[in-house]
Each structure stands twice: as structure tokens, then as C-alpha cells.
């Protein structure tokens, strides 16, 4: 397990860690809105002007069954890469994909945006 990274969404360290987790299909653990969560990071980018992570939550509040969740990067703390991996893309529940302003990393075969400045 890697040590936690800074929580600033513009941090190049956080950017690299999210890109690495997605590229290597590794589970991540983090705190979001005061709740410890574990999930599969599927997409990372800017959605409606806000840096976000779209993840499939496996553990955390109200996880009676795994489910898709959004995490605003500004609200995520103590992000860690775990050694466990996941298989890859999952079907979107609605059958549609999110329209990103900028997609920085994804497990799906879609194209991504260029790296953030300084990344």
C-alpha cells in the first residue's frame, strides 16, 4: 500500500495517484464526507466544472450492495492505492456514459484529455 497523498485536487501527486490506480485497475481506499470507503476507480476528470472521481463503491456507508458513486476530489482525503485489483469496466446502470468536461483517466477504451498542467 502506498502512503496517502495530498488532498488538493490540483495536486500533481493526487493526479498521478488517481491515474496510476485507474491504469493499474487497483482498488482505492479513502475518506469521503467523513466516511471511509473502498472502491474501484473507473473515471477521473472534470464534470460540470468540478474535479470528480466516478467509482464503484465496495465498502462504506450504506453499502448493502456495491453501487456507483461520485466523489468530489475536494472532499476526498487519505487516498491510498490498495494491492487488490479489479477486472475493468462495468456496465453503466443506465446504459449511458457520463459527459465529461475533461476526462483525465478511465478504465474504459474512451480517449482521455491531456495531462493537467505540471502533471
N, C-alpha and C positions, 0 to 999 in steps of 0.2 A: 504494500500500500504506500502511495506517495503522500508526503505531508500536505496539509491544506494550503491553498493559495490565497492571495489577497482577494477581497470581495468586490473591489471596484470593477464594474462591468467593462470599463475601458482598459483595464489592466491587460497588458500583453501576456502576462503569466496565466491569467484566468482564460484568456482567449486560447492560448496554446494548450492548456489542460483540457478544455472542452473539445477542441479539435482532435486531440490525441484520444480521448475517451471514445469519441464517435468513430474515428478512423479505425481504432482497435476493437470496437464493439465491446467496451468494458463497462461494467456497471459502475455507477457513481453513488456515493453517499453524501448527503448534505443536509443542512437545516434550511427550511423554507417556512416563513411565517411562524417561527418558533417550534416547528415540528421536525424531528429527524426523519429523513426519507431515504429510501434506496430505490433506484430506478435505472431503466435503460435510456440513455440519452439518444434521441433519434434525430432531432433537428435543433440547430442553434443559429440564431440570427436576429435581425431586426424585424419586428412585426408591429405594424401600426405605430412606428416611431420609437418602440421600446425594445431594448435588448432582452431576448427571451430564450428559454430552453423549453422545447417540447419533449416530454419524457413519458415513458410508460412506467408508472409507479408500481413497485412491487411490495414495498413496506412503507408505513407511515400512517398518519391519521386517516380514519375512515377507510382503511384498505381491507374491506371484507372480501374484495376480489381485486385483482390488478386492474388499473384503469389509466387512460390518458390524462395527463395533467400539464398545465403551463407553469413555468416558473420565471418570474421577472428576475433578471440577474441581480438587480439592486437589492432584492430580498433574500438572495441565497447567501449562506455563509458556510464556512467549514467544508467546502467542496473537496472530496477525496476520490481518487480513482481506486476502484477495488480490483482484486485479481480476477474475480469471476467475469465471464464474458457472456454475451447473448448472441443469438443466431443472426440477427439482422433486421431488416424492415418487417413491420407488422402491417396488416391491412388497416386502413383508416376506417373508423367506425361508420362514417357517413359515406365512404367510398370516394370522398374528395380530399384533395391535398390543400394545405394552408397556402395562402398567397403571401409570401414574404416580401418585405421591402428590400431586404438583403439577406441571403442565405449564406452563412459562413461555413457551415458543416452539416452534413446529412449522411445517414446510413443508406438512403435510397440512391438510385442511379441518376438523380437530377443534378444539373450543373449548380455550382456554388458561386458566390460573389468573390471578388479578390480579397486578400487579407486586409484586416484593419490597418490603418497607419501605424507603423512602428512594430507591427506583429512579425 
